[in-house]
Amino acid sequence: MPQIKSAIKRVKTATAAREANVAQTSAMRTAVKKFKAAQESGADNAQDLFKAATRSIDMAETKGLITKNKAGRDKSRLSALINK
């Protein structure tokens, strides 16, 4: 554990940021999984879940959790699923 006051603060902020990042990443993955499950079962709300999944991917990209290329690749794969 750090002894210097600024280092103690840094540990706290790093922990808070890590928790926020984990929550955002988990929400993105959950949205994608919900869409894939709805698409496989042929649910009526697949289009709405597609919008939610792409929005969560875009938000994760904006916050720096995933790279621009990964966001584009993921959205492309989701749109390929919905166009089948």
N, C-alpha and C positions, 0 to 999 in steps of 0.2 A: 504494500500500500504506500502511495507517495506521501512524503512529509511536507512538501512545499505546497503552499495554499493554491497557487495557480494550477499545479498538477492535480490536486484533489478536485478542483472544479472541472478540469479537463476530463477526468475519469467520469464524472457525473454526466457531462454533456455528451461524451462519446457513448455512454450506456444508453442515454435517452435517444440519441440518433440511431443507434443500432436497433433498438426496440421498434422505433418508427419504421425503419427500413424493412425489418423482418415482417412487420404487420402489413406494409404496403405490398411487398412481394407475395406474401401469402394470399392477400386479397386478389391479386392479379391471377395467381395460379388457380384459385378457387373459381373465379369468373370463367376462366378458360375451360376448366373441367366441367362446370355446369353447362356451358354451351355445347361441349362435345357430347355429354350425356344426353342432352335434349335433342341434339342432331341425330344421334344414333337411334333414339327411341321415336323420332318423328314427331316431337312435341310441337304444339302450335306456337309457343313463345320462343322458338329458336331464333327468330330475327331480332327480338328484343335482347335476348341473351348474347347474340353476336355483337350488338351495339355496346352492351355493357362490357364485354370482353375486350373489344378494340379500344374502348375508352380507358379501361384499366391498364392496358398495355401502353397506351399513349402517356398516361399519367406516370407510369413507372419510368418511361423513357425520359420524360421531362425532369423528373427528380433525380435522374442519373443512376437509377437502379439497374437498368439494362441499357445496352448500347443501341444506337440508331439502327444498325444492321439487324440486330436480333429482333427489335420491335417490328421492323418491316417484314422480316422472315416469318415471324409468328402471325402477323396479321394476314399475310399472304396465304399461309397454310389454313387459317380459319376461313378465309373467303373461298378457298378452293373446296373446303368441306361443305360450305353452304350452297355452292353452285353445282354440286353433284346432283 
